[in-house]
Amino acid sequence: MNALTVFTIRAIVGTIAAVFMTRFFHPESGIVEILGLAVFLVGMAYVMEAFRKRKK
């Protein structure tokens, strides 16, 4: 898969996970908090991938 496809999949999954996590733990949160959490989750996916690649 190319980088754009991987980013798209991670962004979609990160956004869905952020919506569920935010609505479950903090139902009063707005769209800014959801987007912030989604950006954090996608960023952490790339950080974890970098750590995994560095170990090999």
N, C-alpha and C positions, 0 to 999 in steps of 0.2 A: 504494500500500500504506500502511496506517496504521502508526503507530509501534510498536505491540505486535507486529505481524507481522514487521517489520524486526528488532526486538530478538530475537524467537524464532528467526528464521533465523540471525542472527549468533551467538546463544548456542549453537545446535546445531552450526553449522560451527566455531565457536571451540573447543568442547569436543572435537569429533572431531579437529581439528588438534592440539590440546594433547595428546591421548592419543597420537596417532601420533608427534609430535615428542618427547615425553617418553620413550616406550618405545624410540624409535630411539636417542636420544642418552644417556639416563640410565635404563636399564631398572630400576634399583633404587629409583627414586623412588616415592613413595606418592601417595595420593589428594589430599593437601593441596597438593603441588607441581603436580599436574595441574590442580586447580581454580584455583590461583593463576595459572598460565600461561593458562588459559582466560579468566579475568577480565581479565588483561592484554591478551590478543588482542582481546577484545570492546571493551575501553576504547580501544585503539589504533584500532580501526575507526571509533569515534565521533570520535576526535581527527582522523583523516585526513579524515573527512567534513566536519568543521567547517573545516579548512583549504581543502578543495576549494570549499565554499560561499562562503568569504570571498574567494577569488580571483575569483569571477564578478562 
